[in-house]
Structures are given as C-alpha cells and as structure tokens.
Amino acid sequence: MKLQDFKDTSTKLGFEAINKDRELAGQIQEQLINLGLLDAPADGRFGPISTATLQTFQKKLSPEEVGFLSSVTAQNLLEAKPEDFRTPIKFGSDFASRILKYMQAKGYQVFSNNQEYNIVYIEGLNADGTLNNDAPNVFNDRRIVIEVVDGVPKIAGNWEATSEPGSYYTYHPINAGGAARIQFGQYKAWAVGIHGNAEPHEALVQVRDITVCRDFNKDGTRTGDKLDTGLFAVNQHWGYDYPANDINNASAGCLVGRTRQGHREFMSLAKRDRRYKANNGYIFYATVIPGDDFVKSTI
C-alpha cells in the first residue's frame, strides 16, 4: 500500500506489519529522511531505528497514536515540513562550526540532533585547524567527532590520525593495483566490530562499499590514481601508539587514530550515539576532507 493511499483509509497497522510491506516502509522512511529525522537511504526495512524515529515523530504531532500507523500519522508525514523538526544549527566562527558549514556547502549529511555524532577526518590539519605540510608516513591528519548540542556545534573529540597508508604498505601494497587511499567524500559504511588479528580491538569496521584511489606508482598522492569501489577492510582502528612521525605498517589505507587511548575514547563516543543505542548494528557515516580545501573555503 502507498502512504498516499493509506491516509484515506481507516486501517491501523502495527510496526511489525509495516516491516512486511517494503514499499510502504520505504515511503515512510523517505518522509522521515526528508524531515531530517532519519539517515538516508530508505531501504524498506523498518527496523529498530526507523521504529524509534517514527515514534519520535508521532510524539510531537499525535502522541495518542504512538505504536501504530493510522491515517492521521500518514497525513502528518505527508504534510510535515523539515523546519518543524530539524534543529537549526547556530553557526559561529569556531572550529566545529567551520567544519559543519564546509560539509553543508559540499552537500554532505550533517547530523544536528543531540547524541548524533558527525565523524570527520581532515587530511593535513593540526589540532587547532591550521594546515601542516601533510608529509607522507606521518600522523598529521585529524579524527574529529562533532555533536550539535541544542543547536550549537561542539567538538566532542579531536585526535591525531591518518587517513592514508604508511610507508610500509605504500611500497608493499596488499592489492596489486596499489595501496588504498580513500577518495575524499562522505560514506555510510562502518559498523561496530573487531579489527586485527595480532591485537584484536573494537573498531568501526567497513561493511559497505567505499571508493579508494590506488597508488600504483607509489607517489603518495591521489593524482592520476585509478578509482576502485568495493569492500576493502578499510576500518577505523587504532595506530598501536606508533610515533607521530612514523605510521609505518599501522595503516594500509584505513582511517587510523594514532593512540590506543584516543581510539577507546572515539569508540566510546560512537557507542553513545542514539542511533547505535537503538540498534547496535547501526551503520555509521564518516566524512573525509582535504585540509587545504577546508582552510581555503572557511577562512
């Protein structure tokens, strides 16, 4: 049944029944996404996160209908406006605001509700937002987590990191096409899992396709590299407390926080995200951006 048709009936559906109707479930998800309440994409699977999001929507407009879909909820979904639900972001000139404004300008998803964390990697940037020389084989990138608290962007975490392979895997690539260097952009591709064999630890593990640049000529840049899309075990893990000036074999192209303690803090934040708490299979977004373009665009 289509959501448009549902609003003209007296039918009431429980959430389990919605999950059995992929078309209806997908249309409800699309409306919730348009309102800024739910992550894209709409997949037609009405699981715990979609259920909790619809309940949040109902509590605002028709609290007496929480727990089932009726014509009233259907009509509300079709007529509601994004500005009624999206938390307006109160941008300033601070580092967190600059990052989120840059992301918005690029058309990336920005999560603005409390306990929704924006995971961002910025290449060639120092902790204070200034540029460095982005030298190869150095932990000179940033792993940053931003939460919008009651409309105000806040840095929840800011750690040394790398989004590039170290020297070992640049010259000894796992893939014959060359070491992987993630293509700049935003991806919804990681879930909580375990990384590593010699020192297994909790990490954000790649579960959906991303695009990487293959450094076949081993020059440490993306220029001219072939693009490759797929599952490559590009995980978000720790860098074993290696020295800041020597990534070495800590990364074959993963998104790596340098220290064990910093990574534990990162994972603790990720697991506090309200969407993960609703469903521990939640798939996280991460955004990877070039520091030089970020600084040039936000001066």
DAVEN-V476368 format. One line per field, one symbol per residue. phi: phi as a letter, one per 40 degrees, with the letter a starting at -180 (. if undefined). A space follows every 10 residues. Layout:
BEGIN
phi=???
END
This chain:
BEGIN
phi=.ccdcccbbb cbbccccccc bcccdccccc cccccgcbcc ccbgbccccc cccccccccc badcbdhacb cccdccccbc bdccbccccc cbbcdccccc ccccccgccb cbcdgbbccb bbcgbcccgc cbcfccgbcb bbbbbbbcbf gbcbccaabd abbbcccccc cbccccchcc bdcdibbbab bcabbgbcbc acacbcbbcb bbcccccfcg bcdgcccabi cbfccbbcbg gcdccacfbc abhcbbccbc cccccccccd ccdcccccac cdbccabbbc cccccccbc
END
